[in-house]
Amino acid sequence: MGPKPEIPKSRQRFGYPLMEHLNQRHPLLKLAMLIDWNAIDQAASDAFRSKRGRPATRPRLIAGLLYLKHAYDLSDEEVVWGWVENPYWQVFTGETYLQKEPPIDPSSLTRWRKRLGKAWMEELLAQTIKAAKRAAVIKDASAKKVIVDTTVMEKAIAHPTDSRLLERSREHLVKAAQECGLTLRQNYNREAPRLAMQIGRYAQARQLKRMKSVLRTLRTRVGRVHRDVERQIDKVPEHARAKLKELLSRTKRILAQKPKDKNKLYALHAPEVECISKGKARTPYEFGVKVSIVTTLKEGLVVGARSMPGNPYDGHTLYEALEQAEILSDVKPEMAFVDKGYRGVEIDGVQVWKSGQKRGVTRGLKTMIKRRSAIEPTIGHMKADGKLGRNWLKGALGDAMHAVLCGAGHNLRLIMRKLRLFYVEILRLLISRSRCSPSAAVIVLS
């Protein structure tokens, strides 16, 4: 069934009218008028083709909640309950009268993300770029000169040690066997946790020989449970057999992997997690997925954010990153400024300038090349103020959607900052040019 149509204002007679009692100059209300909500609704309607069942929630409500979540670094539960408390958030999502109950269950956001997928999330990012143009944050030609860089979007997993992975595998196998009605010879529910704890103590004391000995014992215990469940796989009903086989294959992979294997499994529930080294002194290894970020050269607005699974070489991600930026901003990039990690890569129709490049560089180009490092604080703000620092969405699709939404949240923060400073400048101009007192100037503004 298609989404619910928006109720006409002529039929909304009961309730507490919001717009009459709110500050009309609030940045969030101005931002709501800059976003093309009809385009977002149209992009979401393609996913609802059935004419049966209950009508879906309005796409503007879901889009607004996702915008607010990533703009203010909130969880699904926090943004839904914050919506009840904040009337400005309600107006931003299209409400006219004050609402006193949560609009949806927080789990509905998960189902919407799964149903609409990455394409709709990219539409949300594209609408923030268009809103930035309407708010004069960027010009139409700003997307012709971009900065491209990669970072690591860490997954919400525990630090992957061998003892932790083995113990988690055993716990899940024992639990799955109980649910399927299998009888195990031994489950090691008392011995295995003690062994995992002892491994951690030996590692902290740097008693490596004892640690390796206990680790071998733990691996043997997990192997016994794995083989015991594998022998009884034919007794499992058909509807549960596929899930159990997947768990057995992942446990077998954990049992067989060596310390220096390239294709290791770092999380039992997230096999897509990769170990990436970016040369940082504090965090030499990060566990997640590589993400390519594209921003405008001058303003730092995000015009592209794309996950790159497989930990590819940075230069091999440049073409896809620029292609996404062209689609979302409707402007083909002409100049791309990158760091030295993009050596040896050329793109047809795009001038690629690298850090430290001196051949054929004029004075103006030298200034723009130095400007390349401006993307580093942008990525830092996306991780500290946004949600790029930790991804809680499941699977490779969750990585792709989360990266795009983090870019949209950063753009919203930039636009609201611009709108906030705009009214501050007006107030300052009124005070400086008028002979009246500052309090009178405030009265004029109101």
C-alpha positions in Angstrom: 0.0 0.0 0.0 1.3 3.5 -0.8 2.2 6.0 1.9 -0.5 8.1 3.6 -1.3 11.3 1.8 -0.7 14.5 3.7 -3.8 15.9 5.4 -4.9 19.2 4.0 -4.6 22.2 6.3 -8.3 22.9 5.9 -9.1 19.6 7.6 -6.7 20.1 10.5 -9.0 21.8 12.9 -8.2 20.4 16.3 -5.0 20.7 18.3 -2.4 23.2 19.3 -1.2 25.2 16.2 2.6 25.2 16.2 3.6 27.9 13.7 1.8 30.6 15.5 3.8 30.1 18.7 7.3 29.3 17.4 10.2 31.5 16.4 9.8 31.9 12.6 13.5 32.7 12.2 14.6 29.4 13.8 17.2 27.7 11.5 15.3 24.4 11.5 12.1 26.0 10.3 14.0 27.9 7.5 15.7 24.6 6.6 12.4 22.9 6.3 11.3 25.4 3.7 14.5 24.9 1.7 14.2 21.1 1.3 12.1 19.8 -1.6 9.9 17.3 0.3 7.8 16.5 -2.8 10.9 15.1 -4.6 11.6 12.9 -1.5 8.0 11.6 -1.4 8.2 10.8 -5.2 11.4 8.9 -4.8 9.9 6.8 -2.0 6.6 6.1 -3.7 8.3 3.7 -6.2 8.9 1.2 -3.3 5.2 1.0 -2.6 3.4 -0.8 -5.4 1.0 -3.0 -3.5 -2.6 -1.7 -3.2 -3.4 -3.9 -0.2 -2.8 -3.5 3.5 -2.4 -0.6 5.8 -1.0 2.6 4.2 2.6 3.4 5.1 3.8 6.3 7.1 4.4 9.6 5.3 7.9 9.5 3.7 8.5 13.1 4.9 8.3 12.0 8.5 10.8 9.2 7.9 13.1 11.5 6.0 12.9 14.2 8.6 13.7 11.7 11.4 16.7 10.4 9.5 17.9 14.0 8.9 17.5 14.9 12.6 19.2 11.7 13.7 22.3 12.2 11.7 22.4 16.0 12.2 22.3 15.7 16.0 24.1 12.3 16.4 21.2 10.4 17.9 20.0 6.8 18.0 16.6 5.7 16.5 15.0 5.7 20.0 16.4 9.1 20.9 15.3 10.8 17.8 11.7 9.4 18.1 11.3 10.4 21.7 13.0 13.7 21.1 10.5 14.4 18.4 7.7 14.3 21.0 9.5 16.9 23.2 10.7 19.3 20.5 8.0 21.2 18.6 10.5 22.5 16.1 11.3 18.9 15.1 7.6 18.2 14.6 7.2 21.2 12.2 10.4 20.1 10.4 8.7 16.7 9.7 5.5 18.3 8.4 3.3 18.5 11.5 1.0 21.5 11.9 -0.4 20.8 15.3 1.3 19.7 18.5 1.6 15.9 18.8 1.9 14.3 22.2 2.6 10.7 21.2 5.5 9.1 19.3 4.8 9.1 15.6 6.2 5.6 15.0 8.0 2.8 16.8 11.8 3.3 16.6 12.1 -0.1 14.9 10.1 1.3 11.9 13.2 3.3 10.9 15.1 0.0 10.4 12.3 -1.4 8.2 12.2 1.8 6.1 15.9 1.7 5.5 15.7 -2.0 4.4 12.8 -1.3 2.1 14.0 1.9 0.4 17.7 1.0 0.2 20.8 3.1 -0.8 19.1 4.9 -3.7 16.6 6.7 -1.5 19.4 7.6 1.0 21.3 9.2 -1.9 18.2 11.2 -2.8 18.2 12.5 0.8 21.9 13.6 0.3 21.1 15.2 -3.1 18.3 17.2 -1.6 20.6 18.6 1.1 23.0 19.8 -1.7 20.1 21.5 -3.5 19.0 23.1 -0.2 22.5 24.4 0.3 22.4 26.1 -3.0 19.0 27.7 -2.1 20.5 28.9 1.2 23.6 30.3 -0.6 25.9 28.0 1.3 27.5 27.1 -2.1 27.2 28.4 -5.6 26.2 26.4 -8.6 29.8 26.2 -9.8 31.2 25.1 -6.4 30.9 21.4 -7.2 33.3 21.8 -10.2 36.3 21.9 -7.8 36.2 19.1 -5.2 38.4 17.5 -2.6 38.5 13.7 -2.4 39.8 11.6 0.4 39.1 8.3 2.1 38.6 7.4 5.8 37.6 4.3 7.8 34.1 4.0 9.1 34.4 1.7 12.0 31.8 -1.0 12.7 30.1 -1.4 16.0 32.1 -4.6 17.1 34.3 -5.5 20.0 38.0 -5.6 19.5 38.6 -8.9 17.6 40.9 -11.1 19.7 41.2 -14.9 19.0 39.9 -15.8 22.4 36.8 -13.6 22.1 36.0 -14.9 18.7 36.3 -18.5 19.7 34.2 -18.0 22.9 31.5 -16.2 21.0 31.4 -19.0 18.3 31.0 -21.6 21.0 28.2 -19.6 22.8 26.3 -19.2 19.5 26.7 -22.9 18.6 25.5 -24.1 22.0 22.5 -21.8 21.8 21.6 -22.8 18.3 21.9 -26.5 19.2 19.5 -26.0 22.1 17.0 -24.2 19.9 17.1 -27.0 17.3 16.7 -29.7 19.9 20.2 -31.2 19.6 21.9 -33.0 22.4 25.6 -32.2 22.8 28.2 -34.4 24.4 29.7 -31.4 26.1 29.0 -27.7 25.9 31.9 -26.4 28.0 29.8 -23.7 29.5 31.9 -23.6 32.7 35.4 -24.3 31.3 35.5 -22.2 28.1 34.7 -18.8 29.8 37.3 -19.5 32.4 39.9 -20.2 29.6 39.0 -17.0 27.8 39.5 -15.0 31.0 42.8 -16.7 31.6 44.0 -15.8 28.1 43.4 -12.2 28.7 45.3 -12.2 32.0 48.3 -14.0 30.5 48.3 -11.5 27.6 48.3 -8.5 30.0 51.1 -10.0 32.0 53.0 -10.7 28.7 53.3 -14.4 29.5 52.9 -15.4 25.9 53.8 -19.1 26.1 51.1 -19.7 28.7 48.7 -17.6 26.7 49.3 -19.7 23.6 48.9 -22.9 25.5 45.6 -21.9 26.9 44.5 -20.6 23.5 45.2 -24.0 22.0 43.1 -25.6 24.7 40.2 -23.2 24.0 40.4 -23.8 20.2 40.2 -27.6 20.9 37.1 -27.2 23.0 35.4 -25.1 20.4 36.4 -27.6 17.7 34.7 -30.4 19.6 31.5 -28.5 19.9 31.7 -27.6 16.2 32.1 -31.2 15.1 29.4 -32.4 17.4 26.8 -30.0 15.9 28.1 -30.7 12.4 27.4 -34.5 12.9 23.8 -33.8 13.8 23.0 -31.3 11.1 20.6 -33.8 9.4 18.4 -33.8 12.5 17.7 -30.1 12.2 14.4 -29.0 10.4 14.7 -27.6 7.0 13.7 -24.0 7.9 16.5 -23.8 10.5 19.2 -25.7 8.7 20.4 -22.9 6.5 21.0 -20.5 9.4 22.9 -23.2 11.3 25.0 -24.1 8.3 26.0 -20.4 8.0 27.0 -20.4 11.7 29.0 -23.6 11.3 30.9 -22.2 8.3 31.8 -19.0 10.1 33.0 -21.0 13.1 35.1 -23.2 10.9 36.6 -20.2 9.4 37.5 -18.8 12.8 39.0 -22.1 13.8 41.2 -22.4 10.7 42.4 -18.8 10.4 46.0 -17.9 11.2 47.3 -14.7 12.8 48.7 -13.3 9.4 45.9 -14.5 7.1 44.6 -11.8 4.8 41.0 -12.8 4.6 40.2 -13.1 8.4 36.9 -13.0 10.0 36.8 -10.2 12.6 33.2 -10.4 13.9 30.9 -13.4 14.0 27.8 -11.4 13.2 29.5 -9.0 10.7 31.6 -10.9 8.2 32.0 -7.8 6.0 34.3 -6.1 8.5 37.8 -5.5 7.3 41.1 -4.6 9.0 42.4 -1.3 7.6 45.6 0.4 8.4 45.8 4.1 7.6 49.2 4.8 9.2 47.9 6.4 12.4 50.1 6.3 15.5 47.2 6.0 18.0 45.1 3.5 16.1 47.3 1.6 13.7 44.4 -0.8 12.8 40.7 0.1 12.4 38.0 -2.5 11.8 35.2 -1.4 9.5 35.0 -0.3 5.8 36.8 2.3 3.8 34.6 5.3 2.8 35.3 7.9 0.1 34.3 11.4 0.9 34.0 14.2 -1.7 33.6 17.8 -0.6 33.6 21.2 -2.3 36.9 22.9 -2.3 35.9 26.2 -0.7 32.8 25.5 1.5 33.4 21.9 2.6 29.9 20.7 1.7 29.7 17.0 1.2 28.7 16.2 -2.4 29.6 12.5 -2.3 30.0 9.8 0.3 30.4 6.1 -0.7 31.5 3.0 1.0 34.3 1.0 -0.7 34.2 -2.6 0.5 37.3 -4.8 -0.1 39.8 -2.1 1.2 40.8 -1.0 -2.4 43.7 1.3 -3.2 42.7 4.9 -2.8 43.4 5.7 -6.4 41.0 3.0 -7.6 38.1 4.6 -5.7 38.5 8.0 -7.4 36.4 7.4 -10.5 33.4 6.0 -8.5 33.6 8.9 -6.0 33.6 11.5 -8.7 30.8 9.7 -10.6 28.6 9.8 -7.5 29.4 13.5 -6.9 28.3 14.3 -10.5 25.0 12.4 -10.1 24.1 14.0 -6.8 25.1 17.6 -7.5 24.1 17.6 -11.2 27.5 19.2 -11.9 30.5 17.4 -13.4 33.7 18.0 -11.3 36.4 19.6 -13.4 39.2 19.7 -10.8 39.9 17.1 -8.0 42.4 17.7 -5.3 43.7 14.6 -3.6 46.6 13.5 -1.4 49.6 11.3 -2.4 47.6 8.1 -1.9 46.1 8.7 -5.3 49.3 8.5 -7.2 49.2 7.1 -10.8 45.5 7.7 -11.4 44.1 9.9 -14.1 40.4 10.5 -14.9 39.2 11.6 -18.4 37.9 15.1 -18.3 39.0 15.8 -14.8 42.2 17.5 -13.7 43.6 15.6 -10.7 46.0 17.6 -8.6 47.9 15.9 -5.8 49.5 17.2 -2.6 53.1 18.4 -3.1 52.7 18.5 -6.9 55.0 21.3 -8.4 55.1 20.6 -12.1 52.7 23.0 -14.1 51.4 24.6 -10.9 50.6 28.3 -10.9 50.2 30.5 -7.9 46.5 30.1 -7.9 46.7 26.3 -8.2 49.3 26.2 -5.4 46.7 27.9 -3.1 44.0 25.4 -4.1 46.3 22.4 -3.6 47.1 23.6 -0.1 43.4 23.9 0.5 43.2 20.1 0.0 43.9 19.4 3.7 40.6 21.2 4.6 38.8 17.9 4.1 40.6 16.4 7.2 38.7 18.5 9.8 35.5 17.9 7.8 35.9 14.2 8.3 36.8 14.8 11.9 33.5 16.7 12.4 31.6 14.0 10.6 33.0 11.5 13.2 32.8 13.7 16.3 29.6 15.6 15.6 27.9 13.1 13.4 27.8 9.3 13.3 30.6 8.4 10.9 32.8 7.3 13.7 30.7 4.2 14.5 28.3 2.3 12.3 25.5 0.3 13.9 23.7 -0.8 10.7 24.0 -4.4 9.6 25.7 -5.7 6.5 27.4 -4.2 3.5 24.1 -2.4 2.6 24.1 -0.8 6.0 27.6 0.4 5.5 26.6 2.1 2.2 23.4 3.7 3.6 25.2 4.9 6.8 28.0 6.6 4.9 25.5 8.6 2.7 23.3 9.6 5.7 26.4 10.9 7.5 27.1 13.2 4.6 23.6 14.4 4.6 23.8 15.1 8.4 27.0 17.1 7.9 25.4 19.2 5.2 22.4 20.0 7.4 24.7 21.2 10.2 26.5 23.5 7.7 23.2 24.9 6.3 21.8 25.6 9.8 25.0 27.3 10.8 24.8 29.5 7.8 21.1 30.4 8.6 22.0 31.1 12.2 24.9 33.4 11.3 22.7 35.2 8.7 20.4 36.6 11.4 23.3 37.4 13.7 24.8 39.5 10.9 21.5 41.3 10.3 21.3 42.1 14.0 24.8 43.4 14.0 24.2 45.5 11.0 21.1 47.0 12.5 22.9 47.9 15.7 25.8 49.4 14.0 23.8 51.6 11.5 21.0 52.7 13.8 21.3 55.4 16.4 18.9 53.6 18.6 19.9 51.4 21.5 20.6 47.6 21.0 17.4 46.7 22.8 15.4 48.8 20.3 17.1 47.1 17.4 16.1 43.7 18.8 12.5 45.0 19.0 12.7 46.0 15.3 13.9 42.6 14.4 11.1 40.9 16.2 
